[in-house]
Amino acid sequence: MQDPKLEIQMLHDRVMVKPETNGERRSGAGIVIPATAEVAKRLVWGEVFGVGANVRTVKVGDRVLFARDDQYEVDVQGTTYLVLRERELHAVATERTEHGTGLYL
């Protein structure tokens, strides 16, 4: 018997995020920083793939900034996602913002 396809619905204030790959980075001067380099408490960008009913500030498709530490990982069809609360997000990169920082990605 084959498992039925079930749609994932996030609950309450939970957000499901696919983190960007942790590969090599470049400094502003063009120096390559390997993925194995030790950095202190680095925040990570990711794309939102699901939001709960009580989430107010982010939508599916937004890019968000969050800390990778102590998050719950889940594999869905071979892709790893993180599940976190909306309050654990530090920033949202979106075209809809009303009050931004003046910085753009």
C-alpha positions in Angstrom: 0.0 0.0 0.0 1.4 3.4 -1.0 1.3 6.3 1.5 -1.1 9.1 0.6 0.2 12.6 -0.2 -0.5 14.8 2.8 -0.3 18.6 2.8 1.7 20.0 5.7 -0.1 22.7 7.6 1.9 24.6 10.2 0.3 25.3 13.6 0.0 28.4 15.8 3.0 30.7 15.5 5.3 28.2 13.8 7.3 28.9 10.6 8.9 26.3 8.3 12.1 27.6 6.7 14.5 26.2 4.2 18.0 27.5 5.1 20.3 28.6 2.4 23.3 26.3 1.9 26.3 26.8 4.1 28.9 26.9 1.4 31.9 29.2 0.9 31.4 32.9 1.4 33.3 35.9 0.1 34.3 38.9 2.1 33.7 42.5 0.9 37.3 42.5 -0.5 36.7 39.2 -2.4 38.6 36.9 0.0 37.0 33.4 -0.1 36.0 32.2 3.4 35.6 28.4 3.5 32.5 26.8 5.0 34.6 25.2 7.7 35.8 28.6 9.1 34.7 29.1 12.7 32.5 32.2 13.1 30.8 33.4 16.3 27.0 33.2 16.3 26.4 33.8 12.6 22.8 34.4 11.5 21.5 32.6 8.5 19.1 33.6 5.6 16.3 31.2 4.6 13.1 31.0 2.6 9.7 30.6 4.3 7.8 27.5 3.0 5.0 27.4 5.5 3.4 29.5 8.2 0.9 28.8 11.0 -2.4 30.6 11.5 -1.1 32.9 14.2 1.9 34.2 12.2 1.5 37.9 11.5 4.6 39.3 9.8 5.9 36.8 7.3 4.4 35.0 4.3 5.4 32.0 2.3 8.2 33.0 -0.1 9.7 35.7 2.2 13.4 35.6 3.0 14.1 35.6 6.8 17.1 36.0 9.0 17.4 33.7 12.0 19.9 31.9 14.3 20.6 28.3 13.3 21.3 27.2 16.9 18.7 25.0 18.7 16.2 24.7 15.9 14.2 21.6 15.0 15.0 20.0 11.7 12.6 18.0 9.6 13.2 16.1 6.3 10.4 16.3 3.7 10.9 14.4 0.5 14.7 14.6 0.9 14.8 18.3 1.6 15.8 19.6 5.1 13.6 22.4 6.6 13.8 24.1 10.0 10.7 24.7 12.2 10.9 27.7 14.5 8.6 30.3 16.1 7.9 33.6 14.5 9.5 35.4 17.5 12.8 33.7 16.7 13.1 35.5 13.4 15.4 38.6 13.4 14.5 40.2 10.0 12.4 39.8 6.9 13.5 40.7 3.4 10.4 41.5 1.4 9.1 44.0 -1.1 6.0 44.7 1.1 7.9 46.3 4.1 6.6 49.7 5.4 9.5 50.5 7.8 12.8 49.2 6.6 16.5 49.7 7.3 17.4 51.3 4.0 19.5 48.2 3.2 18.7 45.9 0.2 19.7 42.4 -0.7 
